Amino acid sequence: MLPTIKLTADRFGSDVIGHPRDLEFFGAKLDEAIRILQDQWKVQRIHLFVGAPASACFRVGQKMQARNQAVYVCYETDRGIGSAFKNTIEISSTMVLGPSGEQVAL
């Protein structure tokens, strides 16, 4: 089994980030997770499955940008129970790779 870090809330719903402090707390937990993944475990590839409100997803992007040493592979799924996840984008410190193989240098 691959090493895994899971960040989850005590409750779920569109109002899970109800106050700016909630987003600050989430950001601090992201910092801690990224520090473990990159500084302690020395991973080179991180797979992200993010199910969160837009503000939390935006914060994930900010944290990736701030410490982007590994390749981040982002996944999404179609709506509906049992829908398969598919990788949609890969982000490294030098390039973005789209789902059809298109590349953009950074």
N, C-alpha and C positions, 0 to 999 in steps of 0.2 A: 504494500500500500504506500502511496506517495504521501509525503508530509502535507498536512492540510491545516489551514487556519480558517475558522468560520466565525464571522461577526454576525450576530443576530440580535434582534430586539426582544424585549419581554412581551411585547404585543405587536400585532400587525395591523396595518390599515394605512390609508392615505394621510392620516393625521399623526403618524408615528414621529415625525419631525414637527412638533407643534410650537417650538420656541427656538430662538437663535442659540440658546445654550445647548439644546439637543444636537444641533449641527456641530457645535464646537466639541462636544463630548465624542460624537461620532468621528470627527477629524482626529482627535487624540488617539482613539482606538485604531484608526487607520495607520497613523504614524507608528504606533507600537507594532502592528502586524507587519508593516513594510520593513521596519527595523529588524524584526526576527527573520523574515524571509531573506532579506538581502545581506544583513550584517552577520547574523548568526548561522543561518543555514546555507548561505552563499548560493541561493538558487539563481539560475540564469533564465528561467522561463516561468512565468506566473499565469495561471489560468483563472480568469475572473468570471464569475456567475453573479451578477448584481441584480437583485430584485428590491428596488427601493424607490422612494419618491425622487422626482427630478432634482431637488436640491441636494440630496445625498449622492446621487449619481454624479452631479457636478463636482462635489467635494472629492469623490474618488478620482476624477480626472485631474483635479488640482494636485492631489497627493502624488499621483503617478508622475506628473510633470516635474514636481519638486525633487524627486529622488529616482528618476527613471534610469536605472542601470540594467535591469533585467528586461527581457522581452515580455510584454503583456499581451495575452491572447484573450480577447473579449468574446463572450458567447451571448446569444439571445435565443429565444424560442418563440414560436407562433403561439397565439393565445389558445388556451384549451388544455384540459387535463390530458396528460400523456404525450404532449407535444415534445418532440426531440429538440435538444439544444444543438446549435450549429455555431461554429466560430465565424464571426463576422468581420473582425479586424484584428491585426497584430500591430503593436506599437513598440518600437525600439527607440533608442536614443538617436538613431540616424535615419529611420525610415518608418513609414506607415504602409502596411500591406492590406489591401482590400480583399473582400470575399471572392472576387473574380480574378485575383492575381495582380491587379493594378498596384503600382508602387508610387509612392511620393517620398522623395528625399527631404529630410528635415535640415 
